[in-house]
Amino acid sequence: MQIKKGIILRFGLVYLGIGLLAIWILGKVLYLQIIEGDRWSEEEMKLSSKDIVIDANRGDILASDNRKLACSVPTYRIHMDMRANGLTDEIFDKNVDSLALCLSKFFRDRSKNYYRNNLRKARADGKRFYMVHPKRISFTDLKKVKEFPLLRLGPNKGGFIAKKYERRKLPFGDLASRTIGSMYAEKELGGRFGLEMAYNNSLKGITGISNRTRVAGNWVVEEQIEPTDGHDIVTTIDIGLQDVAENALMQQLRKHKADHGCAVLMEVATGKVKAIANLGLTSSGNYIEKYNYAIGEATEPGSTFKLASMIVALEDDMVKLTDSIETGKGYCYFYDRRMTDSHHGGYGTLTVREAFEKSSNVAISKIIFKHYKDNPRRFVDRIYSMGLKEPLGIEIKGEGVPRVKYPGEKDWWGTTLPWMSIGYETQYTPLQTLAFYNAVANNGKMVKPQFVEAISHHGDVIKKVKTEVINPSICSLETIEKVHDLLVGVVDRGTAKNIKNSRYKIAGKTGTAQIAVDGKYRGANGVRYQASFVGYFPADRPLYSCIVVVNGPSNNVYYGNLVAGSVFGEIADRVFAQSYSNPDVKEVYEIPVTEYQPYAKGGSKDELLRVFDEVGIDVKGQELETKWASTTAREHDIHLKSKSFPKGLVPNVRGMGAKDAVNILENMGLKVVLRGVGRVREQSMTAGQNFRKGSTIYLRMG
């Protein structure tokens, strides 16, 4: 009896336990359905539906003539879903050998067996996103791959997946590359920068969404919002002028073995930047656009700041251009600090006009110190009122901040005023200095430098960028006229006589400044200099302003007129020649007609003769038995010279056009990379040296 009761008790406990468990499960179910029902419904939706982001096409960055400066080139990587619903074992086994053979022939890196074994292993492992090959392919190649066995069955039956990538390309290479910028730059290049960064919101477009729901194991598109392509940015950059500026700067940097330099060309009336070149020396000895010095590097400007000092003194009626200043033997003292002129022995007595034209440090500093030593705030306030205190506020990030000391600050000394008057103890970027000089050319109106003309979408302009005025009048018109004459005098009679020409007048100012490194002007390697020239042309009807700054020139040549002025002159000559088609220019200036025949590039003798015959030019040397010829322009005719190219040696193609140079070099087995436009100015491999077939030769055109 006792045993029976024990058994019944045990069963009772079991049933009770089961009952309690059932009650707990029922309660949990009710809790999940009622209390947490909404939460788990959302989780269910996540598992049964998903949103796929569809990237928009990034807009292009265009030159002023709509040629592409930066554009996106799509590339693709091939993947496969080995568990795609329609990909049966029968279909896979039937096509895998043919697919492996096609992949082997297409990529030319592995055998058919290699691809077949990897495809079978991926199938056995049930890979959902198997990468067929790591190499990215072009859109043209993608169309070919889509026709391969198995892949041509599509994503459901063949498991085909093409992952799209976009690579940003610069069709003109390094031209203005720092200004164009990048959203994908390496950290050592400063991360995101330039117009790509400044106009990212316009360029990137609006992403689309594809909402997909799982039905019977398959993903079905329920709703799809297509992406909106990004807008295009039309810049102010002129490719031809950009190439001129960069080539002229490059040659001078190499000649003087400088550390870095920049050149900026701007329209006077609008502030549109037509060219901006920034070149820095690399450890390998090449010059590349590695930093935007024109925008980001604020340094002591040196003598180019003397224009601001003269405007202040003239505006306050402290001096007349005919007043005299005694400069003695070229030095003077302010307290215990010596001020010197670059001219050995001094200039003696100078008028104010002569002092500016000769860039006398002693004279300019004496003028400012005499009239403002008791009230230096008045001098600095005048500087501020001209708009020289604040940054320009350009759209490109990284603009250097101007530095103009104010009396009463902890680093204001008794010698600060005279040294500030000649461009020391202040800091400006080249672009800020250019904007100031441009204001003088623009009758006193200072405009913000402009890098973008318009924003467009598929060719239709949706927004035009207007010229922005920073300061409607930096000073009176009377003062503008006076300093304009001073700037013209610098080129006609002063420190920049080397760039004077008979066709048009240039107004500008040279600058030669010692650059402080770690707070010291003289370091272990001696004094480091910065040479600059800034001005505008044609002086009597200004169309363009330009600044050239060269930092760290060596070879004991560092003066602004020689190092920077010559670059300015070359840019101005090319721009003026191009602008002659402008009625405003043609009406005023007469370009002298040369007595010599026009210049012609070297090239194919037969093609040269056809061209000369068409334009009626007499040619000497037609009897030469040669395929290639060089030309010499003489007073009444063109003279041909035979041009030969020994086999196995690098030919000399300098002076030839791109078509003929490429023809010759590629036929000899060299790979050619062109930079710039025009005729061949430089070639990377020395003429006459031995070479291996397949080597790359770089040609710089100009």
C-alpha positions, 0 to 999 in steps of 0.5 A: 500500500505504501508503495502504491502511494509513493508511485501516485505521489511521484506521478502527481508531482510529474503532472504538476510540473508539466502543468506548471510548465504549460502555464509558464509557456502559455504566459510567455507566449501571451507576453511575447504577443501582447507586451513585446508583439510590436518589437518582434514584428519589426524583427520579423520584417527585418528578416523578410524584407530589406532595403538596398541602397543604390548609389548615385553617379557622382557629378563631373568637375568641368573646365570653363569650356566643359572639358572634364577635369575630374570624372567617375569611371565605373569598374566592376568585380565579379561575384557569384551566389552559389546558393541562388534559387535557380542554380541547380546542380544540373545547371552548375555541372553542365556549365562549370567547365565552360565557365572555367575555360572562359575565365582562364582565357579572359584573365590570362593568369590561371589555368582552366583547372584552377578556376574549375576547382575553385568554383566547385569548392565554392559551390560545395561550401555554399558561398553566397558572395563568392569572388570569382576574381579580385581584379576590377574590370571595365564596363566594356569587359563587363559586357563580355563577361556577362556572356560567359556560360552560367553567368549569362543565365543571370543572378537567379539561375546563374548566381551572377553578381557584379559589384560596382566601384567608382574610381575618380579620374583626372583626364588632364593628370596633375593640372590643377589637381590640388584645386580640383581635390579628392574625396579619397586622398591618402592621409599624407596628402591631407585627406579630403580637399579641394573642390571635390570636398567643397562641393561634395553635397552637389556632386554626390547626388541622392542615393536611391532605395530598393525595398525587397521582400522575401516571397517563397524563398525569393527576393521580390522588389516591392518598391524602388526609388531611383537615385538622382545623379550628382550635379556637375561643377563648371569651374573657371579654370582654362585648361590652356592657360593652366598648362601655360602657368604650370609649365612656366612655373615648373621650368623656373623651379627646376632652374633654381632648384626651389623647394616649391612655388605657385602661380595664379591667374585671375580675371580682374573684373570677375575674380574668376581664377583661370589658372592655379598651379602649385608645385612642390619638390618630392624626395625623388627630385620631381615637382608635383601638386602636393599642396595648395600653396596659393591658398593655404601657405601664409608667409611674410610677403616682403616688398609686395606689401609696400603697396598697402603701406603707400596706399595708407600714406597717400590716403592720409595725405602724409606724402606726395610722390614728389617728396624726397627721402634720404636713404644714405648709404642704404641702411638706417636704424630703428632703435637697435635694429638695422634696416638695409636696402638690397642695393649695395652702397645705397640710393642716396636721395630718392623721391617717393616714386623712385623709392617705390620703383626701386623697392627701397626698404629704408625709404618706405620704412622711414616714411611710415615710421615718421608719420605713424610712430606716435599713432601706429593704430591709425596705420593698422586700422587703415590696413584693416579697412582695406579688407586685409585683416580677414581671410577671403572666405573662399569655398575651398577649405584650408585657407591660411589666416592673415596675420596683421599685428595690432598695437598693444599685443604682446608681440608688438615692439617698437620696431614692428611698425617699420618692419611691417611697412616693408612686409615683415611681421605680417602674413598673407597667402599668395591668393590674398595678396593677389586679391588686394592687387586685383582690387587696384586693377579693378578701380578699388573694388575687391572681389572674392576669387572665384573657382566655380562659374556654374552648377549644371545637371546633364548639360543644363545650368541650374545655378550661376555663381555670381561675383562676390564683392568683399570691399566696394572701395579699398581707398579713393580713386585718386589714390588708386590712380597714384599707386597704379602709376607707381606699379607701372613705373616698377616695370618701366623703370624699376626692379622689374624692367626685365619683363617690360615689353613693347606690345603692352604694359604691365603693372606690378611689384617685385618681392624678395623676402627672407623666410623664417624657419622655426622662428629664425631667419638664418638656419643651418643652411643659411638664409631662405628666401621667397621670390614673388611678383604680383601685378596685372595687365594690360596696365591701361585696360586691366584684364588679368591679374597674376601672382607668382611665388617661388619659395626656397630658390637656390643657386644664389639667385633669389630676387623677385624680378628674376625668379618670379617675374620671368614666370609672370612675363611668360604667362602674361605673353601667352595670355595676351596673345590669346586675348587678342581675339577679344575686341576690347584688346584688339581695338586698343593694341596692335600686335607687331607683324613678324618679318619671319615665316610662321613657326612649324613643328618638326614631323613627317616631311610629306605632311609638312610639304602639303601644309606649306603648299596649301598656305603658299609658303616657299620651302627650301630643302624639298629634295632631301630624301628623308621621312622625318624633318625639322624646320627653321623659319627664315625671313622669306622661307622655311628651311627643312633639315633631315631628321634621323633616328638610329635604331636601338637608341632613344630618338630626339623628338623635341620640337615635334608634334604629339602625333609624329613623336608618338608614331616614332617612339611607339614604332621603336618599342617605347610606351609614350605618356603625354603631358600637356599640349603643343609640341614636345618641350622635354622628354624623360629619356635622354636622346641617344641612350640605350633602352629596353623595349616596353620602357615608358618615356614621358613627353612634356608638351608646351 
